[in-house]
Amino acid sequence: MNTAQSLNDLKERLSPSDRMPLVFLGHGSPMNAIEATDYSRAWTKLGRSLPRPKAILVVSAHWMSTGTTLVDVSAMPRTIHDFYGFPEALFAQQYPAQGDPKLAREVVSLLASHHAEEDDLWGLDHGAWMVLKYLYPSADVPVFQVSIDMRQDLGYQLEIGQALSELRDRGVLILGSGNVVHNLRAARWGAGSAPQDFAVEFDTLFAEKLKDRDFAALSNRKGLGSLLRMAHPSVDHYLPALTIAGASDKRDALTFMTDDIDLGSISMRSFVFHAA
């Protein structure tokens, strides 16, 4: 895919609208936060194309909960450096955006049927801030996170997305951050490593089913079978993509960007749902 062309096309399609788009970004390595890569450059370009939201709600692969959906209601979310073994320059990164406690508490009510609870201890993990620093580098848009309940099955995150979708009409950008394929055990760490067959197969299947709006297939663990287990030994990086899919509807057009397979087993596919 020609990423530059897809981003140029997207900019033309993202005309001012009362309805915010939906964004899923394959975030990959934390090093993308401090290195000029094809991905960080694409995120910068996307940020210049997106309308300015009133607030940003982030569903990141790196905030997992069990038996509840947590919503960060803190006034000043802390920047979390939830990784190890990386350069000090990465640990020095800060994203000093304000939270939106009032809206976050409304989201708790909105997700009451999904066992939502307030939380003021989390903040912004690297799945959130490493992409936000490119989308909105001034950190001048209020932002808060919603956790993923790992006790639930895949379709639960589609329901979460559907419940959150009404926020789009209130100027809220819903941002998912994870990876369509994420198997670090199978990673090939050399530069320019060839994509593994299972990674290409799952990434292609995901893209086709997403285009067809066959979300039932994408959330059918049994139907996805061993391919899902290869692509995701743990589904934490997959679930935010389902949240974004669930928040979309048939009025939306779909644009893909950055569809490379990094390190042989990490899909960097990103996509945006927006007004047709």
C-alpha positions in Angstrom: 0.0 0.0 0.0 1.1 3.5 -0.8 0.9 5.1 2.7 1.6 8.6 1.5 -1.3 8.4 -1.1 -3.7 6.9 1.5 -2.9 9.7 3.9 -3.4 12.3 1.2 -6.7 10.8 0.2 -7.8 10.7 3.9 -7.0 14.4 4.3 -9.3 15.2 1.5 -12.1 13.0 2.9 -11.8 14.4 6.5 -13.8 17.5 5.7 -15.1 19.4 8.8 -18.0 17.4 10.3 -20.0 17.3 13.5 -19.1 13.7 13.7 -15.6 12.7 14.7 -13.7 10.0 12.9 -12.4 6.8 14.6 -8.7 5.9 14.6 -6.8 2.7 15.3 -3.0 2.9 15.2 -0.7 0.0 15.2 1.9 1.4 17.7 4.6 -1.3 17.6 7.9 -0.6 19.4 8.1 2.1 22.0 11.1 3.4 20.0 8.7 4.8 17.5 8.1 7.5 20.2 11.6 9.0 19.7 12.7 7.8 16.3 11.8 9.2 12.9 10.2 6.1 11.3 7.7 5.6 8.6 5.1 5.1 11.3 5.9 8.2 13.3 5.9 10.2 10.1 2.5 8.8 9.2 1.1 9.6 12.6 2.3 13.2 12.3 0.7 13.5 8.9 -2.5 12.0 10.2 -2.6 14.4 13.0 -2.5 17.3 10.6 -5.5 15.9 8.8 -7.7 15.1 11.7 -10.2 17.6 13.0 -9.5 19.1 16.4 -11.5 17.2 19.0 -13.0 18.5 22.2 -11.5 15.5 24.0 -9.7 12.2 23.2 -10.7 8.8 24.6 -8.0 6.2 24.3 -8.3 2.4 24.4 -4.8 1.1 24.7 -3.5 -2.5 24.7 -1.4 -1.6 27.8 -4.3 -1.0 30.2 -5.8 -4.3 31.1 -8.3 -4.9 33.9 -10.1 -8.0 35.1 -13.9 -8.1 35.6 -14.4 -4.4 35.2 -13.9 -1.6 32.7 -11.9 1.2 34.3 -12.1 4.8 33.3 -9.4 7.3 34.2 -11.0 10.3 35.9 -7.8 12.1 36.9 -7.4 15.8 36.2 -3.8 15.5 35.1 -3.0 12.0 33.8 0.6 10.9 34.5 2.8 9.8 31.7 3.5 6.1 32.4 6.8 4.5 31.2 5.6 0.9 31.2 8.6 -0.8 29.6 12.2 -1.6 30.4 15.5 -2.0 28.7 15.1 1.1 26.5 17.3 4.2 26.2 17.0 6.9 28.9 15.6 9.3 26.2 12.5 7.2 26.1 12.0 7.4 29.9 12.4 11.2 29.7 9.3 11.6 27.4 6.3 13.3 28.9 2.9 14.1 27.5 1.4 16.7 29.9 -2.2 16.8 28.6 -5.1 17.5 31.0 -7.7 14.9 31.7 -11.4 15.4 31.4 -12.9 14.2 34.7 -16.4 15.3 34.0 -16.6 13.5 30.6 -14.8 10.5 32.0 -17.4 10.1 34.7 -20.1 10.3 32.1 -18.4 7.5 30.3 -18.5 5.5 33.6 -22.3 5.9 33.5 -22.4 5.1 29.8 -20.6 1.8 30.4 -22.5 1.0 33.6 -23.8 -2.3 32.0 -20.2 -3.2 31.3 -19.1 -3.0 35.0 -17.4 0.4 34.6 -15.7 2.0 37.5 -13.7 5.2 38.1 -9.9 5.1 38.4 -7.6 8.0 39.3 -4.3 6.1 39.5 -3.5 5.1 35.9 -2.8 8.0 33.5 -1.4 7.6 30.0 0.5 4.4 29.2 3.0 4.3 26.3 0.3 2.9 23.9 -1.4 6.2 24.4 1.2 8.9 24.7 3.6 7.6 22.1 1.1 8.1 19.3 -0.6 11.2 20.8 2.7 13.1 20.8 2.6 12.9 17.0 -1.2 13.4 16.5 -1.5 16.4 18.9 2.1 17.4 19.8 1.1 20.4 21.9 -0.7 18.1 24.3 -3.5 20.7 24.4 -6.5 18.4 24.0 -8.0 16.7 27.1 -7.4 13.0 27.1 -8.3 10.0 29.2 -8.1 6.2 28.9 -10.6 3.3 29.2 -9.2 -0.1 30.1 -9.9 -3.4 28.4 -11.5 -6.2 30.5 -9.4 -9.3 29.8 -12.0 -11.6 31.5 -14.4 -11.0 28.6 -14.4 -12.6 25.2 -13.7 -10.7 21.9 -17.2 -9.6 21.2 -17.4 -7.6 24.4 -15.0 -5.0 23.0 -17.4 -4.6 20.0 -20.1 -3.8 22.5 -17.9 -1.3 24.3 -17.2 0.4 21.1 -20.9 0.5 20.2 -21.7 2.0 23.6 -19.0 4.7 23.2 -20.0 5.6 19.6 -22.4 8.3 20.6 -19.4 10.4 21.9 -18.4 10.9 18.3 -21.3 13.3 17.9 -20.0 15.3 20.9 -16.6 16.1 19.4 -14.8 13.2 21.1 -12.1 11.3 19.1 -12.0 7.6 20.0 -8.5 6.3 19.5 -7.5 2.6 19.7 -3.8 1.7 20.1 -2.5 -1.9 19.7 -1.5 -4.1 16.8 -3.6 -6.3 14.5 -0.9 -9.0 14.8 1.3 -9.0 17.9 3.5 -12.1 18.6 6.7 -11.1 20.3 7.7 -14.7 20.8 7.9 -15.1 17.0 9.6 -11.8 16.3 12.7 -11.7 14.0 14.8 -9.0 15.5 17.1 -8.4 12.5 16.6 -5.3 10.3 14.4 -5.9 7.3 13.1 -9.3 8.6 10.7 -10.9 6.2 7.0 -11.2 7.4 6.0 -14.6 8.7 3.3 -16.4 6.9 0.8 -16.4 9.8 1.2 -12.7 10.3 0.5 -11.9 6.7 -2.5 -14.3 6.7 -4.1 -12.9 9.8 -3.5 -9.3 8.8 -5.0 -9.9 5.4 -8.0 -11.7 6.9 -8.5 -8.9 9.3 -8.4 -6.2 6.6 -10.9 -8.1 4.4 -13.4 -8.8 7.2 -13.1 -5.2 8.4 -13.9 -3.9 4.9 -16.9 -6.2 4.7 -18.0 -5.1 8.2 -18.0 -8.8 9.2 -17.2 -8.1 12.8 -18.8 -11.3 13.9 -16.0 -13.2 12.1 -13.4 -10.9 13.7 -14.7 -11.6 17.2 -15.3 -15.4 16.7 -12.4 -16.9 18.7 -13.4 -20.5 17.7 -13.7 -19.5 14.0 -10.3 -17.8 14.0 -8.9 -20.8 15.7 -5.1 -21.5 15.6 -4.5 -18.5 13.4 -5.6 -16.1 16.1 -3.5 -18.0 18.7 -0.5 -17.5 16.4 -1.2 -13.9 15.7 -2.0 -13.1 19.4 -0.7 -15.4 22.2 -2.5 -12.8 24.3 -5.3 -10.7 22.7 -4.6 -7.5 24.5 -3.2 -5.8 21.4 -6.1 -7.0 19.2 -9.0 -5.8 21.4 -8.6 -2.1 20.8 -9.0 -2.7 17.1 -12.4 -4.4 17.9 -13.4 -1.4 20.1 -12.9 0.9 17.1 -14.7 -1.4 14.8 -17.6 -1.6 17.2 -17.9 2.2 17.4 -18.3 2.5 13.6 -21.4 2.1 11.5 -22.5 1.8 7.9 -22.3 5.5 7.3 -18.5 5.3 7.7 -15.9 4.9 5.0 -12.7 3.0 5.9 -9.2 4.1 5.0 -6.1 1.9 5.8 -2.6 3.2 6.4 0.8 1.8 7.4 0.1 -1.9 6.7 3.6 -3.2 7.1 4.6 -6.3 9.1 7.4 -5.2 11.4 10.0 -7.7 12.9 8.3 -10.5 11.1 5.3 -10.8 13.5 4.0 -7.3 14.4 1.4 -5.8 12.1 1.6 -2.0 11.9 -1.7 -1.8 10.1 -3.6 1.4 11.1 -7.1 2.5 9.9 -9.5 5.3 10.2 -13.3 5.2 10.0 -14.7 8.6 8.7 -17.7 10.2 7.0 -18.1 8.8 3.5 
